[in-house]
């Protein structure tokens, strides 16, 4: 499935529109095309602050527009610089619940020139749906996003 989506991801990101618009189209696309991607969004480092700021996203609105480094899954990825796959959010001590329907989450850091500048965050209402294929695909997505930032 992911291989067929890669050219479409590149096509969206190569459009001649504002970066935020392209990222919004990408979030909408991923949410629509992958059945268990129920919330898709980007968080970016907020200037020089030790926090993340919500960027474009697709899914239910969230109150979590600012996340301090170290808090929740996204905040932990901002510090660790590593992928974080959570098969069951209820089993995580340091989890910030966005919605009671969310069962699992995957967060992949976004690097530009070797620096962690943000991340893609996917919530799923399906328990344990994420595989290594999701990780590789989302790394591909972030590599392509980094090229337009």
C-alpha positions in Angstrom: 0.0 0.0 0.0 2.7 2.5 1.0 4.7 2.2 -2.2 1.7 3.3 -4.2 1.3 6.4 -2.0 4.8 7.6 -2.2 4.5 9.3 -5.7 1.3 11.0 -4.5 3.1 12.3 -1.4 5.9 13.8 -3.6 3.3 15.3 -6.0 1.5 17.0 -3.1 4.7 18.4 -1.6 6.0 19.6 -5.0 3.0 21.9 -5.7 3.6 25.6 -6.2 1.6 26.7 -3.1 2.5 27.9 0.4 4.2 25.2 2.6 1.5 25.1 5.2 -1.1 24.5 2.4 1.0 21.6 1.1 1.3 20.2 4.6 -2.4 20.5 5.1 -3.1 18.6 1.8 -0.6 16.0 2.9 -2.3 15.5 6.3 -5.8 15.3 4.6 -4.4 12.8 2.0 -2.8 10.5 4.6 -5.9 10.5 6.8 -8.1 9.7 3.8 -5.9 7.0 2.2 -4.8 5.0 5.3 -7.9 3.7 7.1 -6.3 3.5 10.6 -4.8 7.0 10.4 -7.5 8.9 12.4 -5.6 12.0 13.2 -2.6 13.2 11.2 -0.6 16.3 12.2 2.7 18.1 12.3 4.3 19.6 15.4 7.2 22.0 15.0 9.8 23.3 17.4 8.5 26.7 18.6 11.4 29.0 17.8 14.1 28.8 20.6 11.6 27.6 23.2 11.8 24.1 24.6 8.3 23.3 23.2 6.4 22.1 20.1 3.7 24.1 18.3 0.9 22.4 16.4 1.1 22.9 12.6 -1.2 21.7 9.9 -3.3 18.6 10.8 -6.3 16.5 9.8 -8.8 15.1 12.2 -10.6 16.3 15.3 -9.5 19.6 16.8 -7.1 19.3 19.7 -6.4 21.5 22.7 -2.7 20.4 22.6 -1.4 23.2 20.4 1.7 23.7 22.6 3.6 20.6 24.0 6.6 21.1 26.3 9.7 19.0 25.5 9.5 15.8 27.4 5.7 15.8 27.9 3.6 13.1 26.2 4.8 11.0 23.2 5.5 14.1 21.0 7.4 15.8 23.7 9.5 12.7 24.4 10.4 12.4 20.6 11.5 16.1 20.6 14.1 15.0 23.2 15.0 11.5 22.1 15.2 12.2 18.3 13.8 8.6 17.8 10.7 7.1 16.4 8.1 6.3 19.1 5.4 3.6 18.4 2.8 3.2 21.0 0.6 0.1 20.5 -1.6 0.9 23.5 -1.7 4.5 24.8 -3.4 3.4 28.0 -0.2 1.6 28.9 1.9 4.8 28.7 2.5 6.8 31.9 3.6 9.9 30.0 0.7 10.1 27.5 -1.3 13.2 26.8 -4.8 12.1 25.8 -6.2 14.1 22.8 -9.3 12.0 22.6 -10.8 9.1 24.5 -11.2 7.2 21.2 -7.4 7.1 20.5 -6.0 3.6 21.1 -2.5 3.9 19.6 0.0 6.5 18.3 3.1 6.8 16.2 5.4 9.8 16.2 8.3 10.2 13.7 10.9 13.0 14.2 11.5 15.4 11.2 15.1 16.3 10.6 16.4 19.3 8.6 20.2 19.5 8.2 20.6 16.9 11.0 18.4 18.9 13.5 15.1 17.7 14.9 12.8 20.5 13.9 9.5 18.8 14.4 7.5 15.6 13.9 4.6 13.9 12.3 2.1 12.5 14.8 -0.5 9.9 13.9 -3.3 8.8 16.3 -5.3 5.7 15.6 -8.6 4.6 17.1 -7.4 1.0 16.2 -5.3 -0.9 18.8 -1.8 -1.7 17.7 -2.1 -1.0 13.9 1.4 0.4 13.3 4.1 -1.7 11.8 7.7 -1.2 10.7 6.2 -0.4 7.2 4.4 2.6 8.8 7.7 3.8 10.3 9.6 3.6 7.0 6.8 5.2 5.1 6.5 8.1 7.6 10.3 8.6 7.5 10.0 8.9 3.7 7.2 11.4 4.2 9.3 13.5 6.6 12.4 13.3 4.4 10.3 14.8 1.6 8.7 17.4 3.9 12.2 18.5 5.1 13.1 19.3 1.4 10.4 22.0 1.2 11.1 23.6 4.6 
